[in-house]
Amino acid sequence: MSMTIKQVIVVRTDLDMGKGKIAA
C-alpha cells in the first residue's frame, strides 16, 4: 500500500469534514 502525502492529506481532510458534518 503506497499513498502519496497529498492523497493522505485529502483523505484526512475528507474524514475531518465528514466528522464536522456529523457533529453539526
N, C-alpha and C positions, 0 to 999 in steps of 0.2 A: 504493500500500500504506500504509494508515494504521492503526497499532496504538496502543492506549492504554497508558499507563505500566503500569497494572495487568496488562494482557494480557502485556506483555513480561516483567514480573516473574514471572508464573505460568509462562510458557514456560521462562524461565531456571531457575526452581526445579525444574520437571519434569526438565529436562535434567540439572541437578545431582544430583537424586535418582536418575535413571537411571544416571549415572556411578557414584554411590555403590554402587548395587546391583550393577553390573557389577564394580566394584573389589572389593566384599566377597566 
